[in-house]
Every structure is written in C-alpha cells, then in structure tokens.
C-alpha cells in the first residue's frame, strides 16, 4: 500500500492552487463567475438577478419544496440545463425559466489542460455532513470500500470542510484509504479543481446521489452507485420530511436502476445521459448569452425590466 498523504496526491494530480474569493451569491461559488466570463468573453460584474442552478436535480420536482432552488421568489428568473427541469419548474409556477449549461459543464469545457492518463482506478465520494457528527452510514460505507476494494488503492474524496476533522482522517488511515480534498465554495479555482481530480480516475463510485455523478461522467469517468445506499440529505435538514420519499432507495432504484451496480465490474459508462443532464449541448450555442444576460441584469434593458417587474409584483400584492 502506498503511503497515505494528501500532499502527494495533490501534487501528482497538479491541482490548481486555492485562491480565496468573496462569495456574495451563487454565481461566485466555486469560481463560477470567472469560468462564465472566460467562456463567453463577456463581462459579468454585477450581482446576478437570476438563479443559475449549480446542483443536479436528480429527483422529480412534484412539489414546490425549498430544497429545489432555495428560497427564491417565483418571479426570480431561474437558469436550468434541461428542458424537463424547465417544464417542472414552470408547472410549479416559476415565471421565467431559461435553458443554460450547468456550471460544472462549463468548468469542464473551460479546463484547457490536456487529458491526462487515468492515474488511479477508484475515487469514492462521500456526502458532506456536519463535521461535528459524521453519520454512521458514512463510516459503514468506507468500511465497505476498504473491505472490498483495498487492492485497487481507492482514494476518498473529502469535502473541503473536513480538513480539520482529525478523528475522521485518522479513521481513513486506519482503513488504509488515501484521500484528497474537494473544492471549497470560496475557492476561485473550485470547479476547475474538481474537474482535474475527476480526470485522473477511471471509476467514480458513491453510495449516494449528487452532482458528483454527472460532473465525473462528463470528465470521462465510469460512475455508479455501489455498496450501502446513503440518503444524500441530512435528516436534520428542515426540508427532510417532505423530501425523503423523493430520494428514497426504492424511488432512486426505480428511476436510475442502471446506475446501481453489485460490483465494480458492472459499473457502466453513462456519459451520454449525463451530457444531457449537464446541458452540454448548450455550451457552444453562443446565443445563450443573448438570452441570459438580460435575465442576469447584465444589460441595461435587463436592469429596467427587472425593476419594473418588481414594481408590478409589489403593487399587485397590495
């Protein structure tokens, strides 16, 4: 077994250095604003007036629950990567929903480093939890990986917030598992960092659903749900009671049965499906900018339109 060090892995993968930025809105998170400006060669300096969804909405939005897009007003424009998601939000009475590539799709395109040889076999992704109390399901999942795949020297992707969790890191060393840290929300190179990590692994496996699956797939990884199933949302989340049935094992197995695998050998390559989920087809459609810039408030007409829409909403509510 190779010596377990974070620095060795990060040096080998040639990850970009961390650059702390101020995050005042979701466009700043993980350095998305810089990627957006680089891709479209346009300015995006003002605070966005629309919500550009970062995460993969893998569940069916049958109910209007806040976990879908946070506490956004129905009048707030929303940018989504698929026509299906657009239809779902329109049915939930969101007034303006426009198609645009996902941030992680744009991050993959804007990463101009050459595709390296797949240096490692397995990257295991665990859900982000409150570091004060890592759930027992996470420990059970890592035990499963250690018991069944240690011969492949798997690497565990840890949330950036786990850097100071010494007990958890000691547990990984005891199990013989190497690890690497994912991006922080206030890292200007966050999305690029994650794309670079994925490009070094043949398999990305997990016990839970999340954005890591399509993000890894469009970076050429074989992705799958393997081992004990983990609910992605913490049970202490205030939306959990309304949300649980939508992400249950039975519901996910019914919808995404092809992503579940009994063994690593059965994990398949589902790039085409995830390209659709990512809005990859919209990346080279530069007319997207003309549609979204007014919604984001990056044109004079867009600013005036947003102002009058708010005024109409205020007077209509009286």
C-alpha positions as CSV (number, residue, x, y, z in Angstrom):
1,X,0.0,0.0,0.0
2,X,1.3,3.4,-0.9
3,X,2.0,5.9,1.8
4,X,-1.2,7.9,2.6
5,X,-0.5,11.6,2.1
6,X,-2.7,14.3,0.8
7,X,0.1,16.4,-0.5
8,X,1.5,13.6,-2.7
9,X,-1.9,13.1,-4.4
10,X,-2.5,16.8,-4.9
11,X,1.0,17.2,-6.4
12,X,0.5,14.2,-8.7
13,X,-2.9,15.5,-10.0
14,X,-1.4,19.0,-10.4
15,X,-4.4,20.7,-8.8
16,X,-4.7,24.5,-9.1
17,X,-3.7,26.4,-6.0
18,X,-6.5,27.6,-3.8
19,X,-7.5,31.3,-4.3
20,X,-9.9,32.6,-1.7
21,X,-12.6,34.9,-3.0
22,X,-15.6,36.8,-1.5
23,X,-18.8,34.9,-2.1
24,X,-21.8,37.1,-2.1
25,X,-24.1,35.0,-4.3
26,X,-24.3,31.6,-6.0
27,X,-22.5,32.9,-9.1
28,X,-19.4,33.4,-7.1
29,X,-19.4,30.0,-5.6
30,X,-16.6,27.7,-6.6
31,X,-15.3,30.3,-9.0
32,X,-18.2,30.0,-11.5
33,X,-18.2,33.7,-12.4
34,X,-14.6,33.5,-13.7
35,X,-15.4,30.5,-15.8
36,X,-18.5,32.1,-17.2
37,X,-16.6,35.3,-18.2
38,X,-13.8,33.2,-19.8
39,X,-16.2,31.1,-21.8
40,X,-18.4,33.8,-23.2
41,X,-15.7,36.5,-23.3
42,X,-18.1,39.0,-21.7
43,X,-18.3,41.0,-18.5
44,X,-20.4,39.7,-15.6
45,X,-19.6,42.2,-12.8
46,X,-23.0,43.0,-11.3
47,X,-24.7,40.8,-8.8
48,X,-26.9,38.4,-10.7
49,X,-30.7,38.9,-10.7
50,X,-31.3,35.3,-11.7
51,X,-30.6,31.9,-10.1
52,X,-28.2,29.7,-12.0
53,X,-28.6,26.2,-10.7
54,X,-25.4,24.6,-9.5
55,X,-26.6,21.2,-8.4
56,X,-28.0,18.2,-10.3
57,X,-31.8,17.9,-9.7
58,X,-32.0,14.2,-9.9
59,X,-35.4,13.9,-8.2
60,X,-38.8,14.6,-9.6
61,X,-39.9,18.1,-8.6
62,X,-43.5,17.1,-7.9
63,X,-43.9,19.5,-5.0
64,X,-42.7,23.0,-4.5
65,X,-40.1,22.5,-1.8
66,X,-37.4,24.9,-0.9
67,X,-34.6,22.4,-1.4
68,X,-35.2,22.7,-5.2
69,X,-33.8,26.2,-5.7
70,X,-33.5,27.7,-2.2
71,X,-35.8,30.5,-1.0
72,X,-36.2,32.1,-4.4
73,X,-39.2,34.2,-5.3
74,X,-41.4,32.8,-8.1
75,X,-40.6,36.0,-10.0
76,X,-36.9,35.3,-9.9
77,X,-35.6,34.0,-13.2
78,X,-34.1,30.6,-13.0
79,X,-31.5,29.1,-15.4
80,X,-31.5,25.3,-15.8
81,X,-29.7,22.8,-18.0
82,X,-32.6,20.6,-19.3
83,X,-36.0,21.1,-20.9
84,X,-37.5,18.6,-18.5
85,X,-36.4,20.6,-15.4
86,X,-37.6,23.8,-17.1
87,X,-41.1,22.2,-17.6
88,X,-41.2,21.0,-14.0
89,X,-40.4,24.5,-12.6
90,X,-42.9,26.2,-14.9
91,X,-45.6,23.8,-13.6
92,X,-44.6,24.9,-10.1
93,X,-45.4,28.5,-11.3
94,X,-41.9,29.9,-11.6
95,X,-42.5,32.8,-14.0
96,X,-39.2,32.8,-16.0
97,X,-37.1,29.6,-16.6
98,X,-34.4,29.7,-19.3
99,X,-32.1,27.0,-20.6
100,X,-28.3,27.4,-19.9
101,X,-25.4,25.0,-19.4
102,X,-24.7,23.8,-15.9
103,X,-21.7,25.4,-14.1
104,X,-19.9,22.1,-14.0
105,X,-20.3,21.6,-17.8
106,X,-18.8,25.0,-18.4
107,X,-16.0,24.1,-16.0
108,X,-15.1,21.0,-17.9
109,X,-15.0,23.0,-21.2
110,X,-13.0,25.8,-19.8
111,X,-10.3,23.5,-18.4
112,X,-7.7,23.7,-21.1
113,X,-5.2,21.3,-19.5
114,X,-4.7,18.2,-21.6
115,X,-6.5,15.0,-20.7
116,X,-4.0,13.0,-18.6
117,X,-3.7,9.2,-18.4
118,X,-6.0,7.8,-15.7
119,X,-3.5,7.5,-12.9
120,X,-5.9,6.0,-10.4
121,X,-8.7,3.4,-10.5
122,X,-11.3,4.3,-7.9
123,X,-12.5,7.6,-6.4
124,X,-15.0,7.2,-3.7
125,X,-17.3,10.2,-3.0
126,X,-18.9,10.6,0.4
127,X,-21.7,13.0,1.3
128,X,-21.0,16.3,3.0
129,X,-22.2,16.1,6.6
130,X,-21.9,18.3,9.7
131,X,-18.2,17.7,10.6
132,X,-19.1,17.7,14.3
133,X,-21.1,14.5,13.8
134,X,-20.2,12.3,10.8
135,X,-23.1,9.9,10.3
136,X,-22.6,6.2,10.9
137,X,-23.7,5.5,7.3
138,X,-20.6,7.3,6.1
139,X,-18.4,5.1,8.3
140,X,-20.2,2.0,7.2
141,X,-19.7,3.0,3.5
142,X,-16.0,3.5,4.0
143,X,-15.7,0.1,5.8
144,X,-17.4,-1.4,2.7
145,X,-14.9,0.2,0.3
146,X,-11.9,-0.9,2.5
147,X,-13.2,-4.4,2.8
148,X,-13.9,-4.9,-0.9
149,X,-11.6,-2.7,-3.0
150,X,-8.5,-2.0,-1.0
151,X,-6.5,-3.9,-3.6
152,X,-7.2,-1.1,-6.0
153,X,-5.9,1.5,-3.6
154,X,-9.1,3.6,-3.7
155,X,-9.0,7.3,-3.0
156,X,-11.7,9.0,-0.9
157,X,-12.9,12.5,-2.0
158,X,-13.5,14.5,1.2
159,X,-15.4,17.8,1.4
160,X,-13.1,20.8,2.0
161,X,-14.7,21.3,5.4
162,X,-13.3,18.0,6.6
163,X,-9.7,19.3,6.6
164,X,-9.7,19.9,10.4
165,X,-11.6,16.7,11.3
166,X,-8.6,14.8,12.7
167,X,-10.6,11.9,14.0
168,X,-12.1,11.2,10.6
169,X,-8.7,11.5,8.9
170,X,-7.2,9.0,11.4
171,X,-10.1,6.6,10.7
172,X,-9.2,6.8,6.9
173,X,-5.6,6.0,7.6
174,X,-6.6,3.1,9.9
175,X,-8.7,1.7,7.0
176,X,-5.8,2.1,4.6
177,X,-7.6,4.7,2.5
178,X,-5.9,7.6,0.8
179,X,-7.9,10.8,0.4
180,X,-8.0,14.1,-1.5
181,X,-9.9,17.2,-0.6
182,X,-12.6,18.6,-2.9
183,X,-13.1,22.3,-3.6
184,X,-14.3,25.0,-1.1
185,X,-17.1,27.3,-2.0
186,X,-14.9,30.3,-1.7
187,X,-12.1,29.0,-3.9
188,X,-11.9,30.8,-7.3
189,X,-10.5,27.5,-8.8
190,X,-13.0,25.3,-7.1
191,X,-14.8,23.9,-10.2
192,X,-11.5,23.6,-12.2
193,X,-10.0,21.7,-9.2
194,X,-12.9,19.2,-9.2
195,X,-12.7,18.7,-12.9
196,X,-8.9,18.0,-12.7
197,X,-9.5,15.4,-9.9
198,X,-12.1,13.5,-11.9
199,X,-9.8,13.4,-15.0
200,X,-7.4,11.2,-13.0
201,X,-9.8,8.4,-12.2
202,X,-11.3,5.5,-14.2
203,X,-14.2,4.9,-11.7
204,X,-16.1,7.3,-9.5
205,X,-18.4,5.4,-7.1
206,X,-20.6,6.5,-4.3
207,X,-23.4,5.4,-2.0
208,X,-25.5,8.5,-2.7
209,X,-26.7,10.7,-5.5
210,X,-25.4,14.1,-6.2
211,X,-23.8,16.4,-8.7
212,X,-20.5,14.5,-8.5
213,X,-22.0,11.8,-10.7
214,X,-22.7,13.9,-13.8
215,X,-19.7,16.0,-13.2
216,X,-17.5,12.9,-13.2
217,X,-19.2,11.3,-16.2
218,X,-18.7,14.3,-18.5
219,X,-15.0,14.1,-17.4
220,X,-14.9,10.6,-18.9
221,X,-15.3,8.6,-15.7
222,X,-17.4,5.4,-15.2
223,X,-19.8,6.3,-12.5
224,X,-22.1,4.3,-10.3
225,X,-23.9,3.7,-7.0
226,X,-22.3,0.8,-5.3
227,X,-22.4,-0.5,-1.8
228,X,-24.7,0.6,1.1
229,X,-27.1,3.3,0.0
230,X,-26.9,6.7,1.7
231,X,-29.5,9.4,1.7
232,X,-27.8,12.5,0.3
233,X,-29.7,14.9,2.6
234,X,-29.0,15.1,6.3
235,X,-32.1,14.1,8.3
236,X,-31.7,17.3,10.3
237,X,-32.4,19.4,7.2
238,X,-35.7,21.2,7.7
239,X,-36.9,20.0,4.3
240,X,-36.1,16.4,5.0
241,X,-39.7,15.2,5.9
242,X,-41.1,16.5,2.6
243,X,-38.1,15.4,0.7
244,X,-37.3,11.9,1.9
245,X,-39.7,10.0,-0.3
246,X,-38.3,11.6,-3.4
247,X,-34.8,10.4,-2.7
248,X,-35.5,7.0,-1.1
249,X,-33.7,3.9,-2.2
250,X,-36.8,2.5,-3.9
251,X,-37.5,5.7,-5.8
252,X,-33.9,6.1,-7.0
253,X,-33.6,2.4,-7.9
254,X,-36.8,2.7,-10.0
255,X,-35.7,5.8,-11.8
256,X,-31.9,5.2,-12.1
257,X,-31.6,1.4,-11.9
258,X,-28.8,1.4,-14.5
259,X,-26.6,3.4,-12.2
260,X,-26.7,0.8,-9.4
261,X,-24.1,-2.0,-9.5
262,X,-23.4,-5.0,-7.4
263,X,-19.7,-5.0,-8.2
264,X,-17.2,-2.6,-9.7
265,X,-17.1,-4.6,-12.9
266,X,-20.7,-3.8,-13.5
267,X,-20.3,0.0,-13.3
268,X,-21.0,1.2,-16.8
269,X,-20.2,4.3,-18.8
270,X,-23.2,6.7,-18.9
271,X,-21.7,9.7,-20.5
272,X,-24.5,10.4,-23.0
273,X,-27.2,10.5,-20.3
274,X,-25.1,12.9,-18.1
275,X,-24.2,15.1,-21.0
276,X,-28.0,15.7,-21.4
277,X,-28.3,16.4,-17.6
278,X,-25.5,18.9,-17.8
279,X,-26.7,20.9,-20.7
280,X,-23.5,20.2,-22.6
281,X,-25.4,20.7,-25.9
282,X,-25.8,24.4,-25.0
283,X,-22.2,25.1,-24.4
284,X,-21.3,26.0,-27.9
285,X,-24.6,27.8,-28.5
286,X,-23.4,31.4,-28.1
287,X,-27.0,32.7,-28.5
288,X,-27.4,31.5,-24.9
289,X,-25.6,34.6,-23.7
290,X,-28.1,36.9,-25.5
291,X,-31.0,35.2,-23.7
292,X,-29.5,35.0,-20.2
293,X,-27.6,38.4,-20.0
294,X,-30.8,40.4,-19.6
295,X,-32.2,38.0,-17.0
296,X,-29.0,38.2,-15.0
297,X,-29.1,42.0,-15.1
298,X,-26.0,42.4,-17.2
299,X,-27.7,44.6,-19.8
300,X,-29.4,48.0,-19.3
301,X,-32.6,46.6,-20.7
302,X,-32.5,43.7,-18.3
303,X,-32.0,46.0,-15.3
304,X,-35.0,48.2,-16.2
305,X,-37.1,45.1,-17.0
306,X,-36.3,43.6,-13.6
307,X,-37.0,46.8,-11.8
308,X,-40.5,47.2,-13.4
309,X,-41.3,43.5,-12.8
310,X,-40.6,44.0,-9.1
311,X,-42.7,47.2,-9.0
312,X,-45.6,45.3,-10.7
313,X,-45.3,42.5,-8.2
314,X,-45.3,44.9,-5.2
315,X,-48.4,46.8,-6.4
316,X,-50.2,43.5,-7.4
317,X,-49.7,42.2,-3.9
318,X,-51.4,45.2,-2.3
